Amino acid sequence: MNKSERLKFISEEVNKYGSIRIADTAQKLNVTRETIRHDIAELDKKGVIQSIRGGAVNPYGLENTRFGQRQTLHLAEKQEIAKKALQFIRNNDHIFLDSGTTSWQLAEAIKHSKIERLTVVTNSTFVIATLQFVKGIQLILLGGTVRTSEGSVSGAMALQNIENIYVDTAFFGSSGINKLSGITNPYMDEIEASKKMRQHSQINIVLADKFKFQRSSLYKMFDLKDVDAIITDKSINKTIIKELCINNILY
């Protein structure tokens, strides 16, 4: 079986069963595991499948989770924001990515960038799945309780882990930003992890598309003055920026 036939077989198997294991596929096709790893990496880069540790899954299986439903919402804006955020990451940096969908888009941007020797701390299982096979990236996943619908990890263990972790730059998502409530999110446990991580980061950046402004979610995460920058998309209404008196917004 040649390479094109292998790629077709792998994509069909993932589409049919939802996932495959490298060991099983290598045995079926009578090739080495390394060959299958390279095939999976190529299909992952094309967006056909998503590579995970030891195999691959159907990326569209995410659609059945709340995270999956949100990650396609305002996708162009999130990708634009991720591209801008990439400019704040340098070789040899230590960064934090939270469990938001825009932070996940930043992980996707990192995956296809030329950044080298990067350490990524995260409380997102989806960020881990995206970056785990990227050469030159060290991953640190916070421990704790997993919220499967969001792929987020939080709780006392996560807070304990953060005690001994310090990063250059932390990136946070948000469900709402307004003058009264500041920067908000709906899950208290995730917010506690974000608050702790902000204290352990030299630079703190919020990623929020224009649809998050003048809205408020259930719990306050930060005051507007607590972050160094807010990155949004270029089509945001400039009147909103003036009303919020935000001087550190980038678009």
Phi and psi in degrees as a GROMACS rama.xvg file:
@    title "Ramachandran Plot"
@    xaxis  label "Phi"
@    yaxis  label "Psi"
@TYPE xy
-82.6707  179.514  ASN-2
-62.1918  -46.4692  LYS-3
-62.2359  -35.588  SER-4
-68.81  -37.8164  GLU-5
-64.1845  -44.9087  ARG-6
-61.0898  -40.8785  LEU-7
-65.0044  -42.8983  LYS-8
-62.0741  -46.2236  PHE-9
-62.6991  -46.7379  ILE-10
-63.813  -37.5456  SER-11
-68.7048  -38.6258  GLU-12
-65.3646  -42.9055  GLU-13
-65.4461  -40.9674  VAL-14
-65.7791  -35.2271  ASN-15
-77.6005  -44.8073  LYS-16
-105.926  -10.4672  TYR-17
91.2678  -24.7539  GLY-18
-162.385  161.411  SER-19
-140.358  159.459  ILE-20
-109.608  139.945  ARG-21
-58.6566  -45.6269  ILE-22
-60.4489  -45.6322  ALA-23
-65.5285  -42.2725  ASP-24
-67.5373  -40.5009  THR-25
-60.922  -39.4814  ALA-26
-67.9619  -41.8872  GLN-27
-62.4091  -39.9436  LYS-28
-94.5983  -2.83471  LEU-29
58.6063  46.1102  ASN-30
-131.474  174.151  VAL-31
-76.9646  158.88  THR-32
-63.4076  -34.8431  ARG-33
-62.8663  -37.0684  GLU-34
-61.8908  -44.4753  THR-35
-66.3898  -37.5276  ILE-36
-59.3752  -43.9233  ARG-37
-65.1847  -39.8229  HIS-38
-63.4284  -44.3939  ASP-39
-63.2932  -41.8943  ILE-40
-60.9958  -39.5595  ALA-41
-66.8626  -43.6417  GLU-42
-68.1081  -34.4772  LEU-43
-64.1585  -42.5043  ASP-44
-62.6373  -31.929  LYS-45
-82.6578  -7.70909  LYS-46
82.0966  10.9428  GLY-47
-75.775  -41.6577  VAL-48
-135.417  172.885  ILE-49
-121.149  123.056  GLN-50
-74.7368  140.637  SER-51
-133.579  172.341  ILE-52
-62.0177  119.126  ARG-53
84.3773  3.80376  GLY-54
175.803  -145.445  GLY-55
-154.116  156.159  ALA-56
-132.346  165.932  VAL-57
-76.5683  116.155  ASN-58
-63.0753  -24.0853  PRO-59
-80.2168  -3.33793  TYR-60
-66.0538  -18.9505  GLY-61
-62.2381  -23.0725  LEU-62
-62.285  -19.9631  GLU-63
-83.5653  -2.82528  ASN-64
-107.918  161.677  THR-65
-62.1292  -38.5919  ARG-66
-60.6106  -45.6827  PHE-67
-61.9035  -37.8824  GLY-68
-68.1423  -35.9795  GLN-69
-80.1055  -28.4461  ARG-70
-69.5824  -18.8842  GLN-71
-93.8662  -7.36481  THR-72
-77.9022  125.836  LEU-73
54.4714  43.9777  HIS-74
-61.3229  -42.7621  LEU-75
-60.5696  -41.4795  ALA-76
-65.1564  -41.3851  GLU-77
-65.694  -38.4588  LYS-78
-68.2919  -36.8541  GLN-79
-63.4001  -43.9405  GLU-80
-63.9138  -42.9829  ILE-81
-61.0383  -39.8466  ALA-82
-63.1668  -39.9739  LYS-83
-68.3979  -41.4219  LYS-84
-63.7246  -29.8991  ALA-85
-58.7356  -27.658  LEU-86
-67.9972  -16.0094  GLN-87
-94.7564  6.86786  PHE-88
-115.024  129.607  ILE-89
-118.282  163.831  ARG-90
-56.0564  141.976  ASN-91
74.1681  6.79988  ASN-92
-72.7947  157.378  ASP-93
-114.722  121.233  HIS-94
-128.032  162.532  ILE-95
-119.751  133.799  PHE-96
-119.613  126.351  LEU-97
-81.6211  -167.998  ASP-98
-95.1153  13.6242  SER-99
-75.5645  160.862  GLY-100
-70.8751  -29.4899  THR-101
-73.8251  -34.7167  THR-102
-63.6875  -35.8072  SER-103
-65.7098  -37.6206  TRP-104
-64.2583  -33.5554  GLN-105
-65.7375  -38.4149  LEU-106
-60.5374  -40.4559  ALA-107
-62.9379  -40.8364  GLU-108
-65.3555  -40.652  ALA-109
-61.7716  -41.3782  ILE-110
-55.8383  -36.6374  LYS-111
-103.518  13.0671  HIS-112
-94.5949  -178.535  SER-113
-105.292  15.2649  LYS-114
-66.5697  136.403  ILE-115
-120.82  153.605  GLU-116
51.8394  57.292  ARG-117
-107.401  138.008  LEU-118
-108.434  125.524  THR-119
-116.777  117.481  VAL-120
-97.3149  136.177  VAL-121
-153.478  158.692  THR-122
-115.386  27.1091  ASN-123
-118.705  122.074  SER-124
-69.3746  -26.4188  THR-125
-72.5874  -35.7334  PHE-126
-63.9687  -42.6212  VAL-127
-59.5992  -46.7838  ILE-128
-61.8629  -33.3925  ALA-129
-74.3832  -37.1332  THR-130
-105.931  -3.74283  LEU-131
-65.1425  -24.4939  GLN-132
-107.102  12.8448  PHE-133
-83.8447  123.365  VAL-134
-64.368  136.155  LYS-135
87.25  6.0057  GLY-136
-115.762  124.457  ILE-137
-96.8808  131.411  GLN-138
-111.362  137.94  LEU-139
-126.861  113.61  ILE-140
-98.9283  123.19  LEU-141
-64.2292  143.65  LEU-142
-82.7918  168.942  GLY-143
138.595  -160.182  GLY-144
-89.8643  132.007  THR-145
-93.2331  125.95  VAL-146
-90.5674  101.377  ARG-147
-62.7613  -31.7262  THR-148
-67.238  -23.5245  SER-149
-115.619  -11.009  GLU-150
67.6833  23.396  GLY-151
-101.585  149.093  SER-152
-117.495  131.099  VAL-153
-154.355  -176.823  SER-154
109.957  -174.525  GLY-155
-60.196  -38.3721  ALA-156
-66.1895  -39.4943  MET-157
-62.5527  -43.9764  ALA-158
-63.3257  -38.1611  LEU-159
-65.3962  -40.5588  GLN-160
-60.2432  -43.1109  ASN-161
-63.3885  -27.5822  ILE-162
-50.6348  -33.4814  GLU-163
-110.562  18.1461  ASN-164
-121.852  132.186  ILE-165
-132.136  135.864  TYR-166
-126.015  164.775  VAL-167
-76.4214  -47.1113  ASP-168
-139.678  136.857  THR-169
-117.473  136.766  ALA-170
-116.181  128.949  PHE-171
-126.143  141.625  PHE-172
-86.8774  175.447  GLY-173
-154.927  146.812  SER-174
-96.4968  -15.6742  SER-175
-164.087  144.269  GLY-176
-138.989  119.791  ILE-177
-150.997  171.429  ASN-178
-68.0693  -35.7606  LYS-179
-75.1083  -51.543  LEU-180
-97.0548  -9.26376  SER-181
78.3056  -135.893  GLY-182
-103.977  121.841  ILE-183
-125.973  160.298  THR-184
-148.093  160.105  ASN-185
-86.9255  -14.3987  PRO-186
-113.75  116.639  TYR-187
-61.3564  -43.0344  MET-188
-60.7464  -44.1975  ASP-189
-65.4129  -35.5934  GLU-190
-64.0819  -40.8345  ILE-191
-60.454  -39.7584  GLU-192
-66.097  -40.8168  ALA-193
-65.6654  -42.3218  SER-194
-60.3505  -43.4432  LYS-195
-65.7328  -41.6136  LYS-196
-67.5875  -34.4738  MET-197
-59.5089  -37.2923  ARG-198
-70.9411  -17.1763  GLN-199
-108.89  19.6854  HIS-200
-125.969  140.292  SER-201
-72.4015  -37.9702  GLN-202
-127.602  133.605  ILE-203
-122.011  125.253  ASN-204
-127.606  131.674  ILE-205
-100.662  135.281  VAL-206
-107.703  117.714  LEU-207
-150.327  124.367  ALA-208
-75.4278  168.93  ASP-209
-61.1708  -22.2575  LYS-210
-75.1358  -10.4981  PHE-211
-87.8574  -13.324  LYS-212
-81.7364  148.662  PHE-213
63.053  25.1815  GLN-214
-124.458  161.752  ARG-215
-139.38  135.706  SER-216
-98.8765  -170.836  SER-217
-70.8805  -41.9666  LEU-218
-121.761  141.571  TYR-219
-75.2332  133.217  LYS-220
-100.644  -53.5752  MET-221
-139.34  156.901  PHE-222
-78.234  158.133  ASP-223
-59.1024  -33.5994  LEU-224
-75.4855  -9.89842  LYS-225
-79.4388  -13.0084  ASP-226
-113.781  154.348  VAL-227
-83.181  -27.4665  ASP-228
-159.952  152.25  ALA-229
-121.833  121.734  ILE-230
-102.472  126.242  ILE-231
-131.871  -176.02  THR-232
-90.0958  159.058  ASP-233
-68.7318  -16.9211  LYS-234
-89.207  9.55528  SER-235
-63.0436  145.453  ILE-236
-68.5436  117.727  ASN-237
-66.7953  -22.3667  LYS-238
-63.8512  -36.7323  THR-239
-62.1148  -41.0753  ILE-240
-61.7398  -42.2479  ILE-241
-65.2073  -40.3956  LYS-242
-64.6133  -34.7103  GLU-243
-82.1342  -11.9949  LEU-244
56.5804  41.8165  CYS-245
-93.0938  119.659  ILE-246
-96.3376  -13.3563  ASN-247
-110.891  29.2027  ASN-248
-93.5277  137.05  ILE-249
-118.526  133.211  LEU-250
